[in-house]
Each structure stands twice: as structure tokens, then as C-alpha cells.
Amino acid sequence: MKAIILSGGLGARLKPFTEVIPKPLLPIGEKAVLEIQIEHLMKYGFNEIILATNYKSNYIENFFGDGSQYGVHLTISKEDTPLGTVGPVKLLQEGLLEPFLVMNGDILTLLNYGDMYRFACQNDSILTLGTKEIVTPFQFGNIYYDGDYVTGIDEKPDIKTTILAGVYVFKPRVLDFVPPTGKYNMDQLIIDLLARKIPILHYPIKEYWLDIGQVKDYEKAQEVYKEKFQ
């Protein structure tokens, strides 16, 4: 099975760390973020992995080589200019003949990638989105009222939102809807497919998940690494 890891981000929110090395090579415990991702993908049967790179691409290429030390076949795809989150996948269209997984290079998760892949393959949608429910404590009481009279209160209720989790399963045909050139992001792809009334699936991620796009999240990743990923 084939997976693409989007590894070309500038990591602007993680400066000054990313001024020295690209975000996907930042260390978590004794391993780089990408190493943890690659090893977890391999665990679930993904043996062909493509790293879609841009910023400091040579660092990533020199670090991983052909991927043989991880038990996978690894290749590097380099975009000359930033192409967003779907544009880099479009570059690879010619070689993508079966369903494949795409994920952001700045997330850590214990997701069973195999289960998500099988779910996507068994359904008719050309795009499956990994989603995650995020629960955020609210610091104020929420008042209910009818006219001038109070009818109830929720004391500091939790706010629940469902977010894109940065993991997707594409079927090859979805790339026919992506412009051949230029920057193109996942949110635009979703909007365009919905406008054409093309069904999109979502797969709820129940396992641990963390986005490490900001310094506070990177610090949290260091804390949870031994407990969940080592």
C-alpha cells in the first residue's frame, strides 16, 4: 500500500526551531517526527512511502535515503514552488493507480491506518477524510432565556468541534478534479467536490491524535512520546 506524507511546510509557527531544520525532522524523544510516522505506517502495511517536500528538501533526502532502514521503499518528490496540501499530490498523479493514503507531516497519531484505508476502499466515495472531535472547555456559563426570564444555565459547558485531522484516503479519480498547476489546498478540494455533489466520507479517529504545528504542541509531544509512541 502507498502513502504520501506532506513534508514541505515552512513551519513558520515553530520558529526558531524550524530555522535550522525542517519541521518534519524535529526530534520527538530520540526520533524525528517523520520517523515516527513512517514506522507507524509500516506497522499497518504501508510499504511504499512518498515524501512530498519543498522547504529544506535536501535535509530530508539525506536523512532518509531510500527508506530501507525502516523496511519501506521511500521516494522524495520535490515541488519547486509551494503547491498547498493537494497540489503536491497532483504532481504524482501518473504513478497513483490504486487508492492511497495522504497525511500531513506535522501530526502524531496512533490511528490504525489499515482500518481507515479498508473503510475507504469498501465505500464508493473518491475521498475519505480523517476527522477528530476536539473538546474545548468553555470558561463562562451559558444562559438560556425566554424573553426577559432565565430558563436555565450550563455552567462552563464543553465546546465540541469536529476538525480535519490531516489524514486522508484518495482514490485516483479524485485527482481529475485538481487543477494541473498552481497552489491548491484540501479545503478547496472539499468545496469543489461538494459543489459537484460528489459524496465525501469521513472516518472518525478515536485513537490519540496531536497536531504539532505550534510550539506549545511540540512541547506537549515531547511529554507524551514515552507514554504513547516509544
C-alpha positions in Angstrom: 0.0 0.0 0.0 1.1 3.5 -0.8 1.2 6.6 1.5 2.2 10.2 0.8 3.4 12.4 3.7 3.2 16.1 3.0 6.6 17.3 4.3 7.1 20.7 2.6 5.7 23.1 5.1 7.8 26.1 6.2 7.0 25.6 9.9 6.6 29.3 10.5 4.7 28.7 13.7 7.5 26.6 15.1 10.3 29.1 14.8 13.0 29.4 15.9 13.3 25.5 15.8 12.5 25.4 12.0 15.1 28.0 11.1 17.7 25.2 11.5 15.9 22.0 10.3 12.6 21.4 8.5 9.5 20.7 10.7 9.2 17.0 9.8 12.7 16.4 11.1 12.2 18.0 14.5 13.1 15.5 17.2 10.4 13.9 19.4 12.2 11.9 22.0 15.0 10.2 20.2 13.3 10.1 16.8 12.3 12.7 14.1 8.6 13.3 13.6 8.8 11.7 10.1 10.5 8.6 11.5 7.6 8.0 14.0 5.1 8.5 11.1 6.9 6.1 8.7 7.3 3.4 11.3 3.6 3.6 12.3 2.6 3.5 8.6 4.8 0.4 8.1 3.1 -1.3 11.0 -0.2 -1.2 9.2 1.1 -2.4 5.8 2.1 0.8 4.0 5.4 -0.3 2.4 5.7 2.4 -0.3 6.0 5.9 1.1 6.5 9.2 -0.8 7.7 12.3 1.0 6.3 15.4 -0.8 8.9 18.1 0.1 9.8 21.7 -0.6 11.5 23.6 2.3 14.9 22.2 3.0 14.2 19.2 0.9 17.8 18.1 0.8 17.9 17.7 4.6 15.0 15.2 4.4 16.5 13.3 1.4 19.9 13.0 3.1 18.3 11.9 6.4 16.1 9.1 5.0 17.9 7.8 1.9 15.8 5.1 0.2 14.0 4.1 3.5 15.4 0.6 3.6 16.4 1.0 7.2 12.7 1.4 8.0 11.6 -1.6 5.9 9.8 0.5 3.3 10.5 1.8 -0.2 10.8 5.6 0.1 11.0 8.2 -2.6 11.2 12.0 -2.5 9.0 14.3 -4.6 10.1 17.9 -4.6 7.9 20.8 -5.6 9.7 23.9 -7.0 7.2 26.3 -5.5 4.7 25.8 -2.7 1.6 24.0 -4.0 -0.5 23.8 -0.9 -1.8 20.5 0.5 -3.2 18.9 -2.6 -1.0 20.4 -5.4 2.0 18.2 -4.4 -0.2 15.1 -4.7 -1.3 16.2 -8.2 2.4 16.1 -9.3 2.4 12.3 -8.6 -0.9 11.5 -10.4 0.7 9.4 -13.1 2.0 6.8 -10.6 -1.1 6.7 -8.4 -3.2 3.9 -9.8 -4.8 2.5 -6.6 -6.3 4.1 -3.5 -3.6 5.7 -1.4 -3.2 7.5 2.0 -2.2 11.1 2.3 -1.2 12.7 5.6 0.3 15.9 7.0 3.9 15.7 8.1 3.2 17.5 11.4 0.8 15.2 13.2 1.3 12.4 15.7 -1.4 9.8 16.0 -2.0 6.2 17.0 -4.6 5.8 14.3 -4.9 2.3 12.8 -4.2 3.4 9.2 -5.1 0.0 7.9 -8.6 0.2 9.2 -9.2 3.6 7.8 -7.8 2.5 4.4 -10.1 -0.5 4.3 -13.1 1.6 5.3 -12.3 4.0 2.4 -11.8 1.2 -0.1 -15.0 -0.6 0.8 -17.2 2.5 0.1 -17.9 4.4 -3.1 -16.6 7.8 -2.2 -13.4 9.0 -4.0 -12.3 10.9 -0.9 -12.3 9.9 2.7 -11.4 12.5 5.4 -10.0 11.5 8.8 -11.8 13.6 11.4 -11.2 14.2 15.1 -13.6 15.5 17.7 -12.0 18.2 19.8 -13.5 19.1 23.2 -12.6 22.6 24.5 -13.7 23.7 28.0 -15.7 27.0 27.9 -14.8 29.5 30.6 -18.3 31.1 31.0 -21.7 29.8 32.0 -24.2 29.6 29.1 -27.6 31.2 29.9 -30.9 30.1 28.3 -33.8 32.5 28.4 -37.3 33.1 27.2 -38.0 36.8 26.7 -36.8 38.5 29.9 -36.8 35.3 32.0 -33.9 33.0 32.6 -34.9 29.4 31.9 -31.6 27.5 32.5 -27.9 27.6 32.7 -25.0 25.3 31.6 -22.1 26.0 33.9 -19.0 26.2 31.7 -20.1 23.7 29.1 -17.6 22.0 26.8 -17.5 23.1 23.2 -17.3 20.2 20.8 -16.0 20.6 17.2 -15.1 18.1 14.6 -11.9 19.0 12.7 -10.0 17.8 9.7 -7.3 15.6 11.2 -4.8 15.8 8.3 -5.2 12.1 7.2 -7.0 11.2 4.0 -7.6 8.3 1.6 -7.7 9.3 -2.0 -9.0 7.2 -4.9 -7.0 8.1 -8.1 -10.0 9.7 -9.8 -10.2 12.5 -7.2 -7.1 14.0 -8.8 -9.0 14.6 -12.0 -10.7 17.4 -10.1 -7.5 19.1 -9.1 -6.0 21.9 -11.4 -2.9 20.8 -13.2 -0.8 23.7 -11.9 -0.8 26.2 -9.1 -1.4 26.1 -5.4 -4.5 24.0 -4.3 -5.5 23.1 -0.8 -7.6 20.4 0.8 -10.3 22.8 1.8 -10.8 23.9 -1.8 -10.9 20.3 -3.0 -13.7 19.6 -0.5 -15.6 22.7 -1.5 -15.3 21.8 -5.2 -16.4 18.2 -4.7 -19.4 19.2 -2.6 -20.4 21.8 -5.2 -20.5 19.0 -7.8 -22.5 16.8 -5.3 -19.7 14.2 -5.2 -20.0 12.3 -1.9 -17.2 12.6 0.6 -16.8 10.2 3.5 -15.4 11.0 7.0 -13.7 8.5 9.3 -13.7 9.4 13.0 -10.3 9.0 14.6 -10.8 7.6 18.1 -7.1 7.0 18.8 -4.7 9.5 20.2 -4.1 12.5 17.9 -1.9 15.6 18.1 -1.1 18.4 15.7 2.4 19.8 16.4 2.2 22.9 14.3 2.8 25.3 17.3 5.5 25.5 19.9 3.1 24.6 22.8 2.0 21.5 20.9 5.6 20.5 20.1 6.4 20.7 23.8 3.3 18.5 24.6 4.5 16.0 22.0 7.8 15.6 24.0 5.8 14.9 27.1 3.6 12.2 25.6 6.2 10.5 23.4 7.4 7.9 26.0 3.9 7.1 27.1 2.3 6.7 23.7 4.9 6.3 20.9 8.1 4.9 22.2 
